[in-house]
């Protein structure tokens, strides 16, 4: 594998390093701070695109010379040269490159990753979302490679990964409604958006392949990413925070918060099956807490509701052992009412 990078000058190495930094810094920040990976990917793709535009600008202004090969030659996907897997990394790296002459390409992909990827990440959690993104990216690249084995035309773009998000969301939670600009900017069911995009790509692929019409868009990569993520989503989502096909109010504003609450709910102790702290100790229940305790027992299925009633109970009651104040501690198994002086006095449930 002969690489043009061997002849790179200082300016080219600087720009290449800047490109990698533009991509990896937002992603690493999301991992460190446990923030949205989907949003970080859009930032990384946009910053990397700006570096590509800067490189083209410097070339056109004569401020930089091509000393080896074009800066991105070793990173875009050319089907004919990976026939013997000499360039397998390009199946991935091509997904982080876009044509610097076509801003609509990168902006279109970013739009999909934000509007579809963010709520999907809230359904899956960060790690499973990352797996879906990689599956869509590789599915698109491999589909394009297989369908164009002898082609010398470079292929770039995150479209395979973006279409993979459509496929995964359709397979997992098709009735979720997400904001998307289809004619009108409003909330649409996922199955409507995903199937429209899939149908359009099938029609365009047929025009390109079946009717032999020229196209500079890798429609087979779009379909490959969509189908790969669609069929693999059930395996990726297994054990995740949401059951497949669940119909609720849709993903919350924070994937980490919603995932944590779902895990807490799954592990919460059933209050109906245990005695309250006063009955358990054979003590009379204070009159002031009888009604709040009944409300707690009647509506404690959700972690947020249980926490609210326990906090109210802690304000009204004192420890039956030492008369000390009470507090509420959040555990993996749900909120617990505890004595603030000695948790051995009271730790319920």
C-alpha positions as CSV (number, residue, x, y, z in Angstrom):
1,X,0.0,0.0,0.0
2,X,1.8,3.1,-1.2
3,X,0.8,6.2,0.7
4,X,1.0,9.8,-0.5
5,X,1.4,10.8,3.2
6,X,5.1,9.8,3.0
7,X,5.7,13.1,1.0
8,X,3.6,15.4,3.1
9,X,5.1,18.7,4.1
10,X,4.7,20.5,7.4
11,X,1.6,22.4,6.3
12,X,-0.2,19.2,5.2
13,X,0.7,17.4,8.4
14,X,-0.6,20.4,10.4
15,X,-3.9,20.4,8.6
16,X,-4.3,16.6,8.8
17,X,-3.7,16.8,12.6
18,X,-6.2,19.6,12.8
19,X,-8.7,17.5,11.0
20,X,-8.3,14.6,13.4
21,X,-8.5,17.0,16.4
22,X,-11.7,18.5,15.0
23,X,-13.3,15.1,14.9
24,X,-12.0,13.6,18.1
25,X,-12.2,16.5,20.5
26,X,-16.0,16.8,20.5
27,X,-16.4,13.0,20.7
28,X,-13.9,12.7,23.6
29,X,-15.6,15.6,25.3
30,X,-19.0,13.7,25.1
31,X,-17.4,10.6,26.6
32,X,-15.8,12.5,29.4
33,X,-18.8,14.5,30.4
34,X,-21.4,11.8,29.4
35,X,-23.2,14.3,27.2
36,X,-24.9,13.6,23.9
37,X,-22.7,11.7,21.5
38,X,-25.1,12.5,18.6
39,X,-24.6,16.3,19.1
40,X,-20.9,15.8,19.5
41,X,-20.7,13.9,16.2
42,X,-22.5,16.8,14.4
43,X,-20.0,19.3,15.9
44,X,-17.1,17.1,14.9
45,X,-18.4,16.6,11.3
46,X,-18.9,20.3,10.9
47,X,-15.5,21.3,12.3
48,X,-13.8,18.6,10.1
49,X,-15.6,20.0,7.1
50,X,-14.3,23.5,7.9
51,X,-10.8,22.1,7.9
52,X,-11.4,20.6,4.4
53,X,-12.7,23.9,3.1
54,X,-9.6,25.6,4.7
55,X,-7.3,23.2,2.9
56,X,-9.0,23.9,-0.5
57,X,-8.8,27.6,0.1
58,X,-5.1,27.5,0.9
59,X,-4.5,25.5,-2.3
60,X,-6.4,27.9,-4.5
61,X,-4.7,30.9,-2.9
62,X,-1.3,29.4,-3.6
63,X,-0.5,29.4,0.1
64,X,0.0,25.6,0.2
65,X,1.5,23.2,-2.3
66,X,0.6,19.6,-2.8
67,X,3.9,17.9,-2.0
68,X,2.6,14.3,-1.9
69,X,-0.9,13.5,-2.9
70,X,-4.2,15.3,-2.2
71,X,-4.5,15.5,1.6
72,X,-7.5,13.1,1.8
73,X,-6.4,10.5,-0.8
74,X,-5.6,8.0,1.9
75,X,-8.9,8.4,3.7
76,X,-11.7,8.4,1.2
77,X,-13.3,5.2,-0.1
78,X,-12.2,4.0,-3.6
79,X,-13.7,0.5,-4.2
80,X,-11.1,-0.7,-6.6
81,X,-8.2,-0.3,-4.3
82,X,-9.6,-2.2,-1.3
83,X,-10.3,-5.4,-3.3
84,X,-7.5,-7.1,-1.4
85,X,-8.2,-5.1,1.7
86,X,-5.1,-2.8,1.4
87,X,-7.2,0.1,2.5
88,X,-9.7,-1.2,5.0
89,X,-9.6,1.9,7.2
90,X,-11.2,3.9,4.4
91,X,-14.5,2.0,5.1
92,X,-14.6,4.1,8.2
93,X,-12.6,7.3,7.5
94,X,-14.7,8.1,4.4
95,X,-17.7,8.5,6.6
96,X,-16.1,11.6,8.3
97,X,-15.2,13.3,5.0
98,X,-17.5,15.5,2.8
99,X,-17.0,17.3,-0.5
100,X,-15.7,20.8,0.4
101,X,-17.6,22.0,-2.7
102,X,-21.0,20.8,-1.5
103,X,-22.0,22.2,1.9
104,X,-25.5,20.8,1.5
105,X,-24.1,17.3,1.8
106,X,-22.6,17.7,5.3
107,X,-25.5,20.0,6.4
108,X,-28.0,17.4,5.3
109,X,-26.2,14.6,7.3
110,X,-25.9,16.8,10.3
111,X,-29.6,17.6,10.2
112,X,-30.5,13.9,10.3
113,X,-28.0,13.1,13.1
114,X,-29.4,15.9,15.2
115,X,-33.1,15.4,14.7
116,X,-33.1,11.6,14.5
117,X,-29.9,10.7,16.3
118,X,-30.5,12.7,19.5
119,X,-33.9,11.1,20.4
120,X,-32.6,7.7,19.3
121,X,-29.6,8.1,21.6
122,X,-32.1,8.8,24.4
123,X,-33.8,5.5,23.7
124,X,-30.6,3.5,23.4
125,X,-28.0,5.2,25.7
126,X,-24.6,6.4,24.5
127,X,-22.8,3.1,24.0
128,X,-25.6,1.4,22.0
129,X,-26.1,4.5,20.0
130,X,-22.4,4.5,19.1
131,X,-22.8,0.9,18.0
132,X,-25.7,1.7,15.7
133,X,-23.8,4.6,14.2
134,X,-20.8,2.4,13.4
135,X,-23.1,-0.3,12.0
136,X,-24.8,2.2,9.7
137,X,-21.4,3.6,8.6
138,X,-19.8,0.3,7.9
139,X,-23.0,-1.1,6.3
140,X,-23.1,1.8,3.9
141,X,-19.4,1.6,3.0
142,X,-19.5,-2.1,2.5
143,X,-22.7,-1.9,0.3
144,X,-21.1,0.7,-1.9
145,X,-17.8,-1.2,-2.2
146,X,-19.6,-4.5,-3.1
147,X,-21.8,-2.8,-5.7
148,X,-18.8,-0.9,-7.3
149,X,-15.8,-3.2,-7.0
150,X,-14.1,-1.9,-10.1
151,X,-14.8,1.8,-9.5
152,X,-12.0,4.3,-9.1
153,X,-14.4,7.1,-8.1
154,X,-13.9,8.2,-4.4
155,X,-16.9,8.0,-2.1
156,X,-17.2,10.2,1.0
157,X,-19.9,11.2,3.5
158,X,-21.7,10.2,6.6
159,X,-24.9,9.4,4.7
160,X,-24.7,5.7,5.4
161,X,-24.5,6.3,9.1
162,X,-27.3,8.9,8.9
163,X,-29.5,6.4,7.1
164,X,-28.6,3.8,9.6
165,X,-30.2,6.0,12.3
166,X,-33.4,5.9,10.3
167,X,-33.3,2.1,10.0
168,X,-32.5,1.6,13.7
169,X,-35.2,3.9,14.9
170,X,-37.8,2.2,12.6
171,X,-36.8,-1.2,13.9
172,X,-37.0,-0.1,17.6
173,X,-39.6,2.6,18.2
174,X,-41.5,3.3,15.0
175,X,-44.3,5.2,16.6
176,X,-42.1,7.7,18.4
177,X,-42.8,11.2,17.1
178,X,-39.8,13.5,16.4
179,X,-39.6,17.0,14.9
180,X,-38.5,16.8,11.3
181,X,-39.0,19.1,8.2
182,X,-41.1,17.0,5.9
183,X,-43.0,19.7,4.0
184,X,-43.8,21.2,7.4
185,X,-41.5,21.4,10.4
186,X,-43.5,19.5,12.9
187,X,-43.5,16.2,14.8
188,X,-43.9,13.1,12.6
189,X,-44.0,9.4,13.5
190,X,-40.7,7.8,12.9
191,X,-42.1,5.2,10.6
192,X,-43.4,7.9,8.3
193,X,-40.0,9.7,8.0
194,X,-38.0,6.5,7.7
195,X,-40.2,4.8,5.1
196,X,-40.3,8.0,3.0
197,X,-36.5,8.3,3.0
198,X,-36.1,4.5,2.3
199,X,-38.6,4.6,-0.6
200,X,-37.0,7.6,-2.2
201,X,-33.6,5.9,-2.0
202,X,-34.9,2.7,-3.5
203,X,-36.4,4.7,-6.4
204,X,-33.1,6.6,-6.9
205,X,-31.1,3.5,-6.8
206,X,-33.3,1.9,-9.4
207,X,-32.8,4.9,-11.6
208,X,-29.1,4.7,-11.2
209,X,-28.7,1.0,-11.6
210,X,-31.8,-0.3,-13.3
211,X,-32.2,2.6,-15.8
212,X,-28.4,3.2,-16.0
213,X,-28.8,6.9,-15.2
214,X,-25.7,8.7,-14.0
215,X,-25.7,9.9,-10.3
216,X,-23.0,11.4,-8.1
217,X,-24.9,10.2,-5.0
218,X,-24.1,6.8,-3.4
219,X,-27.6,5.5,-3.1
220,X,-26.6,2.0,-2.4
221,X,-24.5,3.2,0.6
222,X,-27.7,4.8,2.0
223,X,-29.7,1.6,1.6
224,X,-26.8,-0.5,3.0
225,X,-26.6,1.7,6.2
226,X,-30.4,1.7,6.6
227,X,-30.7,-2.1,6.3
228,X,-27.7,-3.0,8.3
229,X,-28.9,-0.9,11.3
230,X,-32.5,-2.1,10.9
231,X,-31.7,-5.8,11.1
232,X,-29.0,-5.5,13.8
233,X,-30.9,-3.1,16.1
234,X,-32.7,-5.8,18.1
235,X,-29.3,-7.3,19.0
236,X,-27.8,-3.9,19.9
237,X,-30.7,-2.7,21.9
238,X,-31.0,-6.0,24.0
239,X,-30.8,-5.1,27.7
240,X,-31.1,-1.4,27.0
241,X,-33.1,1.1,29.0
242,X,-36.2,0.8,26.8
243,X,-38.0,-2.2,25.5
244,X,-38.4,-2.4,21.7
245,X,-41.7,-1.0,20.4
246,X,-42.7,0.6,23.7
247,X,-45.2,3.4,23.3
248,X,-45.0,6.2,25.7
249,X,-44.6,9.9,25.6
250,X,-41.3,9.5,23.7
251,X,-37.8,10.0,24.8
252,X,-37.1,12.5,27.6
253,X,-34.9,15.5,27.2
254,X,-31.9,13.6,28.7
255,X,-31.0,10.1,27.7
256,X,-28.8,9.6,30.8
257,X,-31.6,10.7,33.2
258,X,-34.3,8.6,31.5
259,X,-32.1,5.5,31.4
260,X,-31.2,5.9,35.0
261,X,-34.8,6.3,36.1
262,X,-35.8,3.2,34.1
263,X,-33.1,1.2,35.8
264,X,-34.2,2.4,39.2
265,X,-37.8,1.5,38.4
266,X,-36.9,-2.0,37.4
267,X,-35.1,-2.5,40.8
268,X,-37.5,-0.7,43.1
269,X,-38.9,-2.5,46.1
270,X,-42.6,-3.2,46.1
271,X,-43.9,-1.1,49.1
272,X,-47.2,-3.0,49.1
273,X,-45.4,-6.1,50.3
274,X,-43.6,-4.7,53.4
275,X,-44.6,-2.9,56.6
276,X,-44.0,0.8,57.2
277,X,-41.2,1.6,59.7
278,X,-43.7,2.3,62.6
279,X,-45.8,-0.8,62.1
280,X,-42.6,-2.9,61.8
281,X,-41.4,-1.7,65.2
282,X,-44.8,-2.1,66.8
283,X,-45.2,1.6,67.3
284,X,-48.3,3.8,66.7
285,X,-48.2,5.7,63.5
286,X,-48.1,9.5,64.0
287,X,-51.4,11.1,62.9
288,X,-49.6,13.7,60.7
289,X,-48.0,11.1,58.4
290,X,-51.0,8.7,57.9
291,X,-52.3,10.5,54.8
292,X,-48.9,11.1,53.2
293,X,-48.0,7.5,53.8
294,X,-51.2,6.3,52.2
295,X,-50.5,8.5,49.2
296,X,-47.0,7.1,49.0
297,X,-48.2,3.5,49.0
298,X,-50.9,4.3,46.4
299,X,-48.8,6.1,43.8
300,X,-45.2,4.9,44.2
301,X,-44.8,3.0,40.9
302,X,-42.6,5.7,39.4
303,X,-39.3,6.8,40.9
304,X,-40.1,10.5,40.6
305,X,-43.4,10.1,42.4
306,X,-42.0,7.9,45.2
307,X,-39.2,10.4,45.7
308,X,-41.6,13.3,46.0
309,X,-43.8,11.6,48.6
310,X,-40.9,10.4,50.6
311,X,-39.4,13.9,50.8
312,X,-42.8,15.1,52.0
313,X,-42.9,12.3,54.6
314,X,-39.4,13.2,55.8
315,X,-40.5,16.8,56.4
316,X,-43.4,15.7,58.6
317,X,-42.0,12.7,60.5
318,X,-39.1,12.0,62.9
319,X,-37.1,8.8,63.4
320,X,-39.2,6.3,65.5
321,X,-36.0,5.2,67.2
322,X,-34.3,8.4,68.3
323,X,-36.7,11.2,67.3
324,X,-34.1,12.6,65.0
325,X,-34.8,14.2,61.6
326,X,-35.4,12.1,58.5
327,X,-33.8,12.4,55.1
328,X,-34.2,10.7,51.7
329,X,-31.3,9.0,49.9
330,X,-31.5,7.9,46.3
331,X,-30.3,4.3,45.7
332,X,-30.2,2.0,42.7
333,X,-33.2,0.3,44.2
334,X,-35.1,3.6,44.5
335,X,-35.3,6.3,47.2
336,X,-34.9,5.3,50.8
337,X,-36.2,7.1,54.0
338,X,-33.3,7.2,56.5
339,X,-32.6,8.6,60.0
340,X,-30.2,11.5,59.6
341,X,-28.3,10.6,62.8
342,X,-27.9,6.9,62.4
343,X,-29.2,5.0,59.3
344,X,-29.4,1.8,61.3
345,X,-32.3,3.3,63.2
346,X,-34.3,3.7,60.0
347,X,-33.5,2.7,56.5
348,X,-36.8,2.1,54.6
349,X,-37.6,0.3,52.4
